[in-house]
Amino acid sequence: MQIVLIGASGGIGAAFTRALAQRDSTTRIIATHHRHPPAWDHPKVHWHALDASDEGAVAALAQQTGDIDWVINAAGFLHDAQHGPEKTIRQADAAFFMKNMERNALPTLLLARYLTPRMRHGRPAVFAAVSARLGSIGENHIGGWYSYRASKAALNMVLKTLSIELRRTHPQLTVAALHPGTTDTPLSRPFQGRVPEGALFTPHYSVACMLNVLDGLTPQQSGGFWSFDGEALPW
């Protein structure tokens, strides 16, 4: 099984890479990092530098792969040194909003455009991206975090729409959006103070749960939004 793992140097992405590399069924993982390759390695893991919001770079990566069985996009963005999630509309900033869209929604669109042609081989296949419960419109009862919520909702729409199209051309493929839970990574660290005891997960635990979900999905469930614990989430 050949896997393409985007954002493999991040907390969740690295945990996905390590877990999948341990599987006997995995033959090769094309793992991407944004700037600097990680210090660790594995015989099955082949590192590639990639800006997943760069269409030319994604197209070039696709040319370096053969058939692909799984694609997982684990890259994401929440805050930078200048901006954090908005508590009020008065904090909305156009550049920060577009950065969220560019980092959280656009890459999956490009990955679908250039990598799914490599998944039309008749074998069971998975195309998944790490989303967030905060991207659920139906579960938004407290507001705030405009840019992040909107970008994850856009990601979810990309995945749902992709699943509808690929039912015709890739009937063996399952498309999934995944909520990892609140995970102890640099992305969430500034916001962990309000997390209830026992609700902050290690990347290893979160990924083990998400892989259990992915392993249990069928093409008939393609286009779903799933929590790490297997709960089907509303869009």
Backbone bond lengths (Angstrom), bond angles and torsions (degrees), N, CA, C in turn:
res aa  C-N    CA-C-N  psi(-1)  N-CA   C-N-CA  omega(-1)  CA-C   N-CA-C  phi
1 M - - - 1.456 - - 1.520 109.09 -
2 Q 1.333 116.48 126.33 1.459 121.20 177.23 1.528 109.46 -102.02
3 I 1.333 114.99 133.47 1.460 122.08 -174.43 1.519 109.36 -123.60
4 V 1.330 116.73 138.93 1.461 122.04 168.96 1.520 106.95 -110.11
5 L 1.334 115.80 122.43 1.457 121.31 -176.43 1.517 109.43 -121.41
6 I 1.315 116.06 112.09 1.464 122.54 -177.27 1.533 109.25 -92.22
7 G 1.331 115.63 136.96 1.461 119.03 -177.73 1.510 112.28 74.46
8 A 1.326 115.96 35.46 1.464 120.63 -172.81 1.517 113.73 -75.48
9 S 1.322 117.82 -7.97 1.462 120.04 179.06 1.526 112.30 -93.61
10 G 1.337 118.05 -8.88 1.460 121.24 178.14 1.513 111.36 -79.10
11 G 1.332 116.44 177.65 1.458 119.92 -176.45 1.512 113.26 -60.43
12 I 1.334 117.47 -53.66 1.457 120.99 179.83 1.518 110.70 -71.96
13 G 1.335 117.20 -41.56 1.461 120.34 179.93 1.513 112.73 -61.60
14 A 1.328 117.30 -41.42 1.465 120.73 178.68 1.521 110.67 -64.81
15 A 1.329 116.68 -39.06 1.461 119.88 178.69 1.526 110.86 -66.05
16 F 1.336 117.45 -40.11 1.467 120.47 174.08 1.530 110.30 -59.16
17 T 1.315 116.44 -46.40 1.463 120.72 -176.14 1.521 110.98 -62.34
18 R 1.315 116.89 -46.98 1.467 120.75 -179.69 1.527 111.19 -63.11
19 A 1.326 116.87 -43.29 1.462 120.06 -177.95 1.523 111.58 -66.05
20 L 1.330 116.75 -44.88 1.466 119.78 -178.11 1.518 112.14 -71.34
21 A 1.327 117.36 -29.94 1.467 120.14 177.59 1.522 111.52 -65.40
22 Q 1.330 117.15 -24.48 1.463 120.87 -179.37 1.528 112.79 -80.50
23 R 1.308 117.31 -10.88 1.463 119.83 -177.92 1.524 111.00 -79.55
24 D 1.314 115.43 135.51 1.465 119.92 178.52 1.525 111.30 -62.56
25 S 1.326 116.88 -30.76 1.467 120.38 -177.15 1.522 112.77 -73.40
26 T 1.331 117.42 -17.15 1.464 121.19 -179.17 1.519 110.08 -81.35
27 T 1.320 116.44 123.62 1.462 120.33 178.07 1.519 112.02 -101.44
28 R 1.342 116.96 -32.18 1.460 120.48 -176.57 1.519 109.71 -157.41
29 I 1.325 115.82 136.87 1.457 121.59 174.06 1.522 108.41 -120.74
30 I 1.317 116.08 118.45 1.459 120.87 170.51 1.521 105.89 -88.88
31 A 1.326 115.97 105.69 1.462 122.31 -172.42 1.521 109.15 -109.69
32 T 1.316 116.54 130.42 1.462 119.25 -176.24 1.524 111.57 -108.30
33 H 1.323 114.25 147.71 1.461 122.53 172.56 1.517 107.29 -129.07
34 H 1.339 116.76 158.70 1.461 119.71 -174.59 1.521 111.67 -84.07
35 R 1.333 116.56 -52.05 1.464 119.38 -175.79 1.526 112.55 -119.68
36 H 1.329 116.82 -62.07 1.459 120.63 -173.38 1.527 109.98 -113.89
37 P 1.330 117.85 131.45 1.465 119.92 178.82 1.522 110.71 -66.70
38 P 1.321 117.87 145.37 1.464 120.78 178.37 1.522 111.63 -63.01
39 A 1.321 115.08 161.19 1.466 120.25 -178.24 1.520 112.10 -79.43
40 W 1.327 117.46 -13.91 1.461 119.45 -177.82 1.529 110.48 -100.45
41 D 1.327 115.69 161.62 1.458 120.65 -177.64 1.516 109.15 -148.08
42 H 1.329 115.08 168.99 1.459 122.27 178.89 1.524 106.37 -155.10
43 P 1.330 118.12 144.37 1.475 119.81 -177.47 1.529 114.20 -56.56
44 K 1.317 117.58 -28.49 1.465 120.09 -178.68 1.525 113.08 -87.13
45 V 1.332 117.11 -10.94 1.462 121.55 -172.45 1.523 110.59 -99.41
46 H 1.319 116.33 126.36 1.464 122.73 179.09 1.529 107.62 -118.92
47 W 1.333 116.47 113.18 1.458 121.70 -173.24 1.530 111.86 -84.73
48 H 1.330 115.05 139.55 1.461 122.15 176.49 1.523 108.74 -136.21
49 A 1.323 116.58 134.48 1.466 120.32 171.92 1.528 108.26 -75.57
50 L 1.325 116.99 133.90 1.465 120.05 -178.13 1.519 110.84 -154.14
51 D 1.324 115.13 130.32 1.456 121.58 164.14 1.524 105.30 -96.89
52 A 1.319 116.86 103.65 1.461 121.01 -172.10 1.519 113.36 -71.78
53 S 1.333 117.79 -4.91 1.464 120.29 173.57 1.524 112.11 -95.13
54 D 1.335 116.90 2.05 1.466 123.48 178.92 1.524 108.01 -98.31
55 E 1.320 116.90 109.32 1.462 120.31 -174.58 1.522 111.97 -60.02
56 G 1.323 117.57 -41.75 1.456 120.04 179.65 1.513 112.20 -62.47
57 A 1.328 116.92 -38.43 1.460 120.75 180.00 1.523 111.19 -68.35
58 V 1.326 117.10 -39.47 1.464 120.24 178.32 1.527 110.30 -67.00
59 A 1.326 116.89 -41.45 1.465 120.49 177.52 1.520 110.97 -61.87
60 A 1.333 117.16 -39.73 1.462 121.00 178.95 1.522 111.02 -66.23
61 L 1.334 117.20 -39.34 1.464 120.15 177.65 1.518 110.58 -61.24
62 A 1.324 116.87 -41.39 1.462 120.52 -179.08 1.522 111.57 -60.70
63 Q 1.321 116.90 -31.90 1.461 120.57 179.70 1.521 112.62 -70.44
64 Q 1.337 116.66 -15.86 1.461 120.90 -177.70 1.524 112.65 -95.92
65 T 1.318 117.42 1.63 1.461 120.56 -178.61 1.519 110.09 -111.20
66 G 1.315 115.31 155.40 1.448 120.90 167.49 1.521 107.87 -95.20
67 D 1.324 116.37 -140.15 1.453 119.63 174.78 1.528 109.76 -63.47
68 I 1.318 115.87 142.89 1.464 122.34 179.69 1.526 108.44 -119.43
69 D 1.324 115.70 135.22 1.463 120.58 178.47 1.526 112.57 -98.23
70 W 1.329 116.44 -41.59 1.467 120.48 178.17 1.517 109.52 -130.48
71 V 1.327 115.71 140.50 1.465 123.17 166.26 1.522 107.17 -123.51
72 I 1.326 116.78 127.79 1.463 121.58 174.50 1.523 108.08 -128.46
73 N 1.319 116.28 122.70 1.462 121.07 174.35 1.525 108.21 -100.47
74 A 1.322 115.80 107.07 1.467 121.40 -178.72 1.520 112.19 -105.49
75 A 1.319 117.54 5.94 1.468 120.58 -179.70 1.525 109.94 -78.96
76 G 1.314 116.15 151.00 1.456 119.86 178.60 1.515 111.62 -166.71
77 F 1.325 114.79 168.70 1.466 121.41 -176.72 1.520 108.89 -142.86
78 L 1.340 116.15 139.81 1.457 121.32 178.47 1.524 112.51 -132.65
79 H 1.309 117.22 -39.96 1.468 120.50 -175.82 1.516 109.41 -153.97
80 D 1.335 115.83 162.09 1.458 121.65 172.11 1.525 108.10 -134.74
81 A 1.313 116.46 -170.21 1.469 119.72 -175.31 1.521 112.25 -67.27
82 Q 1.327 117.05 -24.89 1.465 120.65 -176.03 1.532 113.43 -96.43
83 H 1.315 117.18 -27.80 1.460 120.00 -171.94 1.528 110.93 -137.60
84 G 1.314 114.65 146.07 1.452 122.39 170.26 1.516 109.27 -123.41
85 P 1.323 117.96 179.08 1.464 120.38 178.59 1.530 111.61 -57.48
86 E 1.321 116.04 138.65 1.459 121.27 -175.83 1.536 111.08 -72.92
87 K 1.311 116.21 132.82 1.462 121.01 173.11 1.525 111.15 -89.68
88 T 1.325 116.90 -19.76 1.462 122.45 -178.58 1.522 108.72 -148.88
89 I 1.315 116.96 156.41 1.459 121.35 179.08 1.523 110.73 -61.52
90 R 1.326 117.21 -22.11 1.466 120.28 178.90 1.528 112.07 -66.04
91 Q 1.317 117.15 -17.27 1.461 121.26 178.73 1.525 112.63 -94.40
92 A 1.317 117.42 1.15 1.467 120.36 -178.57 1.523 110.23 -61.94
93 D 1.327 115.10 138.21 1.463 122.17 -178.80 1.523 107.85 -137.24
94 A 1.319 116.95 126.21 1.467 120.75 -173.49 1.519 112.13 -60.30
95 A 1.324 117.31 -44.46 1.462 120.18 -177.43 1.523 111.04 -65.64
96 F 1.330 117.27 -39.63 1.464 121.00 179.40 1.525 110.40 -67.95
97 F 1.329 116.95 -39.10 1.464 120.61 176.75 1.526 110.42 -60.11
98 M 1.321 116.76 -47.28 1.460 120.15 -178.61 1.525 111.67 -67.17
99 K 1.333 117.09 -32.27 1.463 119.71 176.84 1.525 110.63 -65.18
100 N 1.322 117.17 -39.75 1.460 120.52 175.28 1.524 110.98 -60.52
101 M 1.326 116.82 -45.18 1.460 120.33 179.38 1.530 111.18 -63.30
102 E 1.319 115.58 -42.92 1.462 120.59 -178.08 1.519 112.10 -65.43
103 R 1.318 117.16 -34.35 1.460 120.72 -176.08 1.532 113.44 -93.14
104 N 1.332 117.52 -28.70 1.468 120.02 -173.89 1.521 114.80 -103.48
105 A 1.323 118.66 -26.49 1.467 120.94 -175.63 1.522 113.16 -113.04
106 L 1.328 117.05 -47.17 1.464 120.97 -175.23 1.527 113.65 -58.94
107 P 1.336 121.03 -43.67 1.462 119.43 -176.81 1.526 113.68 -56.29
108 T 1.322 118.07 -42.10 1.465 119.58 -178.91 1.521 111.08 -65.90
109 L 1.329 117.19 -35.88 1.466 120.56 175.06 1.526 110.64 -60.29
110 L 1.328 116.89 -46.03 1.465 120.97 -179.45 1.525 111.49 -68.61
111 L 1.315 116.93 -40.61 1.464 120.15 178.19 1.520 110.65 -61.75
112 A 1.324 116.53 -40.53 1.461 119.94 177.58 1.525 110.94 -64.32
113 R 1.322 115.96 -42.48 1.471 120.69 -179.04 1.517 111.53 -59.76
114 Y 1.322 117.87 -43.05 1.463 120.25 -170.39 1.526 114.92 -103.24
115 L 1.331 118.74 -20.68 1.461 119.31 -176.59 1.522 113.86 -101.10
116 T 1.341 118.28 -29.76 1.464 117.28 -178.35 1.531 113.78 -63.81
117 P 1.352 121.18 -26.46 1.467 117.76 172.51 1.527 112.79 -60.00
118 R 1.328 117.53 -22.76 1.466 121.99 178.17 1.527 111.85 -83.89
119 M 1.322 117.15 -0.67 1.461 121.01 -176.67 1.524 111.83 -110.81
120 R 1.312 116.41 11.22 1.470 121.04 -178.68 1.531 108.98 -95.80
121 H 1.333 115.48 68.72 1.461 120.52 -173.42 1.525 113.35 -125.38
122 G 1.314 117.50 0.26 1.457 120.56 176.15 1.513 114.94 90.38
123 R 1.332 117.98 -16.21 1.467 120.43 178.07 1.531 109.65 -85.35
124 P 1.338 117.66 155.24 1.467 119.22 174.41 1.521 110.59 -55.62
125 A 1.318 116.65 137.42 1.461 121.31 -176.01 1.527 109.32 -143.72
126 V 1.332 115.08 158.66 1.466 121.67 -178.51 1.521 109.19 -133.43
127 F 1.323 116.22 133.31 1.463 122.92 171.03 1.520 105.90 -124.07
128 A 1.329 116.79 110.98 1.463 120.90 -173.14 1.518 110.72 -134.11
129 A 1.325 115.45 154.83 1.460 121.43 174.81 1.521 108.96 -139.44
130 V 1.324 114.68 144.69 1.462 120.10 175.62 1.525 107.90 -78.39
131 S 1.298 116.14 114.70 1.457 122.85 177.63 1.529 107.93 -103.71
132 A 1.317 117.33 -142.39 1.463 121.79 178.19 1.514 108.72 -163.61
133 R 1.310 115.33 145.53 1.464 120.05 176.80 1.527 111.09 -58.33
134 L 1.332 116.22 -28.78 1.463 120.21 178.61 1.527 112.23 -65.27
135 G 1.329 117.73 -14.09 1.450 121.34 175.93 1.517 113.61 -83.86
136 S 1.324 117.09 -3.14 1.461 120.81 178.26 1.522 109.83 -79.08
137 I 1.317 117.18 120.97 1.465 121.12 175.96 1.528 110.00 -70.09
138 G 1.331 116.18 -39.92 1.458 120.40 -178.18 1.513 113.99 -65.23
139 E 1.335 117.56 -25.68 1.463 120.65 -178.24 1.526 112.96 -102.05
140 N 1.315 117.45 8.63 1.461 119.49 -179.06 1.527 109.70 -84.11
141 H 1.332 115.30 97.75 1.459 120.74 -178.89 1.525 112.95 -114.36
142 I 1.340 117.63 -6.32 1.468 118.91 -175.76 1.523 113.12 -120.27
143 G 1.335 118.38 -8.99 1.456 121.25 175.99 1.513 113.52 72.99
144 G 1.342 115.12 -165.37 1.456 120.98 -179.40 1.519 113.17 76.23
145 W 1.323 115.06 174.94 1.468 123.20 175.23 1.538 111.08 54.70
146 Y 1.320 116.38 48.89 1.462 122.02 -173.01 1.526 112.92 -54.53
147 S 1.315 116.89 -52.70 1.466 120.14 -172.73 1.521 111.67 -67.63
148 Y 1.312 116.60 -44.49 1.464 120.38 -179.13 1.522 110.57 -65.47
149 R 1.333 116.66 -47.65 1.462 119.42 179.18 1.530 111.24 -58.43
150 A 1.325 116.33 -46.34 1.463 120.15 -177.20 1.519 111.38 -64.02
151 S 1.328 117.03 -39.48 1.465 119.69 -178.28 1.522 111.46 -70.18
152 K 1.324 117.39 -36.69 1.464 119.60 177.82 1.528 111.14 -73.62
153 A 1.335 117.25 -33.56 1.463 119.62 173.78 1.526 110.35 -64.60
154 A 1.335 116.87 -38.37 1.464 120.69 176.44 1.524 110.74 -64.91
155 L 1.328 116.88 -41.92 1.466 120.51 175.62 1.521 110.26 -57.75
156 N 1.321 116.63 -46.02 1.460 119.95 -179.55 1.526 111.60 -60.61
157 M 1.327 116.83 -39.00 1.461 119.78 178.97 1.524 111.24 -66.41
158 V 1.324 117.18 -39.01 1.465 120.35 175.66 1.526 109.97 -57.78
159 L 1.324 116.88 -47.24 1.461 120.76 -177.37 1.525 111.62 -66.64
160 K 1.322 117.08 -43.09 1.463 119.84 179.56 1.523 110.94 -62.97
161 T 1.320 116.89 -44.97 1.460 121.04 -179.56 1.524 110.84 -65.59
162 L 1.327 116.44 -40.26 1.465 120.78 177.18 1.522 110.89 -60.16
163 S 1.323 116.53 -41.74 1.468 119.42 -177.96 1.523 111.44 -61.93
164 I 1.321 117.01 -35.74 1.466 120.73 179.75 1.526 110.38 -67.33
165 E 1.327 116.49 -45.33 1.463 119.75 179.57 1.523 111.96 -64.18
166 L 1.335 116.73 -43.53 1.461 119.76 -172.89 1.521 113.44 -76.65
167 R 1.319 117.93 -11.64 1.465 118.67 173.91 1.522 110.93 -58.99
168 R 1.324 116.20 -30.16 1.463 120.51 -178.84 1.523 111.90 -83.51
169 T 1.323 116.57 -39.83 1.463 120.03 -172.54 1.524 113.87 -99.72
170 H 1.343 117.01 -24.91 1.467 122.25 -178.81 1.534 108.60 -131.88
171 P 1.323 118.73 67.57 1.468 119.82 -173.11 1.524 114.14 -64.40
172 Q 1.330 117.22 -14.81 1.467 120.24 -179.29 1.525 112.53 -93.86
173 L 1.341 117.44 1.91 1.461 121.48 -172.41 1.530 110.98 -100.66
174 T 1.327 115.69 139.32 1.460 122.65 177.47 1.520 109.50 -111.58
175 V 1.324 116.62 123.61 1.465 122.79 176.84 1.525 107.96 -101.91
176 A 1.333 116.62 134.47 1.462 119.39 -176.33 1.519 111.70 -145.31
177 A 1.337 115.53 140.71 1.463 122.98 167.34 1.520 107.27 -102.32
178 L 1.330 116.72 136.75 1.464 121.44 -173.66 1.525 111.42 -123.05
179 H 1.322 115.85 132.98 1.469 121.54 171.00 1.525 107.66 -99.99
180 P 1.346 118.21 120.05 1.469 119.97 -173.54 1.516 114.70 -85.48
181 G 1.343 118.08 -3.22 1.451 119.50 -169.32 1.522 109.90 78.16
182 T 1.310 117.22 173.81 1.462 120.58 177.62 1.520 108.12 -77.41
183 T 1.315 115.46 113.25 1.463 121.84 -170.51 1.519 109.88 -115.44
184 D 1.313 115.86 141.75 1.467 121.75 -176.80 1.524 110.24 -75.92
185 T 1.326 115.68 88.02 1.462 122.80 178.16 1.525 108.30 -135.24
186 P 1.334 117.73 165.82 1.468 119.15 176.66 1.523 113.48 -56.97
187 L 1.333 117.36 -29.52 1.461 120.53 -179.88 1.529 111.29 -62.59
188 S 1.330 116.72 -40.88 1.471 119.86 -175.34 1.522 113.77 -96.64
189 R 1.321 117.79 -10.06 1.471 120.41 -170.25 1.535 114.16 -55.68
190 P 1.340 119.70 -41.25 1.470 117.63 -179.66 1.528 114.28 -66.25
191 F 1.327 117.74 -10.77 1.462 121.01 -173.13 1.529 112.45 -118.34
192 Q 1.330 116.82 14.39 1.463 119.94 -174.69 1.523 113.72 -81.79
193 G 1.330 117.53 -11.12 1.457 120.14 -176.04 1.513 113.81 -61.73
194 R 1.325 117.35 -28.41 1.468 121.12 -177.63 1.526 112.79 -96.97
195 V 1.314 117.52 3.70 1.469 119.99 -178.73 1.527 109.06 -75.93
196 P 1.335 118.39 127.67 1.465 120.37 179.32 1.529 111.71 -60.47
197 E 1.313 115.71 152.99 1.461 120.41 178.85 1.526 110.17 -59.35
198 G 1.317 115.39 132.96 1.455 120.83 -179.95 1.512 114.44 87.11
199 A 1.337 117.72 -4.01 1.470 120.85 -177.12 1.521 112.72 -104.85
200 L 1.335 117.44 4.63 1.464 121.53 176.15 1.524 108.05 -104.04
201 F 1.335 116.17 118.77 1.456 120.96 -172.15 1.522 111.72 -103.14
202 T 1.314 116.16 151.38 1.457 120.30 169.65 1.524 108.18 -74.59
203 P 1.335 118.21 153.09 1.462 119.30 175.00 1.526 112.04 -56.08
204 H 1.322 117.00 -37.76 1.468 120.65 -179.98 1.527 110.60 -59.23
205 Y 1.328 116.98 -46.01 1.466 120.49 -178.87 1.528 110.96 -67.16
206 S 1.321 116.60 -46.93 1.460 120.45 -178.98 1.521 111.43 -58.58
207 V 1.320 116.07 -45.12 1.466 120.40 -178.62 1.522 111.06 -67.69
208 A 1.323 117.94 -40.03 1.466 119.83 177.20 1.524 110.37 -58.57
209 C 1.336 116.39 -40.63 1.465 120.22 178.37 1.524 111.47 -67.10
210 M 1.326 117.09 -44.66 1.467 119.87 -179.07 1.521 111.62 -66.08
211 L 1.317 117.70 -36.97 1.467 119.63 176.60 1.521 110.79 -65.82
212 N 1.311 116.98 -36.15 1.459 120.25 176.29 1.527 110.41 -62.18
213 V 1.334 116.30 -38.95 1.466 120.32 176.40 1.525 110.47 -64.66
214 L 1.328 116.91 -50.26 1.465 120.52 -178.01 1.519 111.61 -60.94
215 D 1.318 117.01 -40.22 1.465 120.44 -179.40 1.525 111.76 -63.04
216 G 1.326 116.84 -26.75 1.457 120.22 -176.59 1.513 115.23 -93.44
217 L 1.339 117.74 -6.84 1.462 120.50 -178.10 1.523 111.60 -80.42
218 T 1.317 115.75 152.32 1.457 122.85 175.62 1.526 109.04 -120.56
219 P 1.334 117.86 163.21 1.468 119.59 177.22 1.529 113.30 -57.44
220 Q 1.328 117.44 -26.21 1.463 120.18 178.02 1.532 111.39 -67.05
221 Q 1.334 116.88 -19.22 1.468 121.64 178.49 1.526 112.01 -99.58
222 S 1.314 116.97 9.32 1.459 120.69 -178.86 1.523 110.60 -60.03
223 G 1.331 115.73 140.48 1.450 120.74 179.94 1.507 113.99 93.29
224 G 1.343 117.07 15.48 1.454 120.51 -179.85 1.517 112.83 -94.53
225 F 1.330 114.99 163.32 1.463 124.34 177.67 1.522 105.65 -118.59
226 W 1.331 116.10 113.76 1.458 121.23 -168.02 1.519 111.80 -120.98
227 S 1.328 115.45 135.60 1.456 120.62 171.07 1.525 109.21 -79.37
228 F 1.319 115.84 159.78 1.469 121.71 179.15 1.526 112.11 -55.58
229 D 1.336 117.88 -27.40 1.466 121.23 -177.82 1.524 112.80 -91.77
230 G 1.332 116.84 8.27 1.454 120.88 177.40 1.514 114.88 92.59
231 E 1.339 118.17 -3.21 1.459 120.94 178.56 1.523 110.23 -69.49
232 A 1.325 116.10 133.45 1.465 120.88 173.94 1.521 108.28 -79.33
233 L 1.326 116.75 122.57 1.459 121.82 -175.33 1.525 110.78 -97.71
234 P 1.328 117.60 148.37 1.469 120.48 176.68 1.521 110.75 -76.29
235 W 1.308 115.78 147.34 1.461 119.43 176.82 1.527 110.20 -70.55
